[in-house]
Amino acid sequence: MSDGSFGLTEAVSIALGGMIGGGIYAVLGVVAEITHAATWFAFVLAGIVTSCAAYSYVRLNELVGSEGDGGGGSVTFVQSFTGNSTLAGMIGWTLLFGYVGSMAMYAFAFAEFSVTLPAVPESIGGLALRPFVSVLVVAGFVALNLLGARATGSAENVLTSVKVLVLVAFGLAGVGYALTVSSDPVSVGASRFTTVSPIVAAAVSFVAFQGWQLLFYDQESVVDPLETIPKAIALSIPAAVSIYVLVAVVTYNLAPEAVQTNPHTALVDAASTMAGPVGLADAAAVVISLSALFSTGSAINATMFSAGYFAKGLLTDDLLPDRAGDASASGVPTRTLLILGAVTAAFTAYGSLSAITAFASLSFIVVFSGMSGLAVTQRASERITAIWPAVGVIGGTLSFALMLYHLYTAERGTFVTVILIAIAVFFVELLYFEREILEEEIPFLDRDSGPDVE
């Protein structure tokens, strides 16, 4: 792809497509389980904290760019403003695990919607079909990326337009149904506004708001990135929040029982309800299911591509072991893609949707809060107004704490799993990034057994 091939339209498509691409289909049910009719309010809260984090990213990117380094993402920001490669690497690993969690979440949702299609059984020979479909779709997109496939900017415009149009049409049709057919009052969950459940649900939904970050890792392909990226983010985040709010209100009010009993595919039931009076219930359900497959599949592919290049950047900076791939390879190293695919497949096969979503959201909360905190430290710059990064830090910290509390009290198994994974990842990171110190402190450690150190 030639330099500067993405204009504002393509940049908005990438950012909005990354958020709408699979998040609403995968996250809506999990969020609705926590806060019910106030699901839309949770998305608004998450959108506010995300906007503050995005402000921090934009301003830090401008500061790095003004120093002649061309801008960058989370890892570049930490390296530039702290000079701490260990901290930068740990942020990079956290973000990479967040991407893996996102792909696992999309693959889980892909399979959930697959088994809602006519003639597709939920099990074969007594074995649930969902895990097999999830693993197969991950394997398929790993193979596709190994072939070098990627949607161009123009194709991404089309893909995003289709996904957005389907969801907007769904939302508007639901509003029309509520106003003309349904006799029940529209519930907005006002009674929950004074409780912590919307904040907890907002924390869970952070994974659905991470797509805008992708722009910072492909700046060489964006026309005038320091001007185009802020505009694209300013347009895409409010648009994503608006669509999430519309879909959340419609789904909860048209399919309240489905939200309680089968929340992961409640959109299908809502579509059937609104199309029922005109005899198109089954057709509407199929359209939503196919749209979900299209959107989640597209999200897996885009995230796999971006995560692969992000990992390659970590390899180049010696922030990942050499065994994870060849940084000098053309495109994404094959071994890197295979590792990403294998870890994603394991997550999506053995995890629950709520556990995967919680893990990925916590990863992004840590990164978002960290970048907001980094922006606060740079508040002396004329480019940064400290209040917005401060809101990002406070909102992210509160969300992180409340989400852990919710998992501990309501989903103890998920809480234990997330904590164990976090501890394991932390110690692996320390073993890698502090390996020189460990080699000095532990004489019998084989210096040749680890990755090469310059």
Order of alpha helices (4+ residues) and beta strands (2+ residues): alpha-alpha-alpha-alpha-alpha-beta-beta-alpha-alpha-alpha-alpha-alpha-alpha-alpha-alpha-alpha-alpha-alpha-alpha
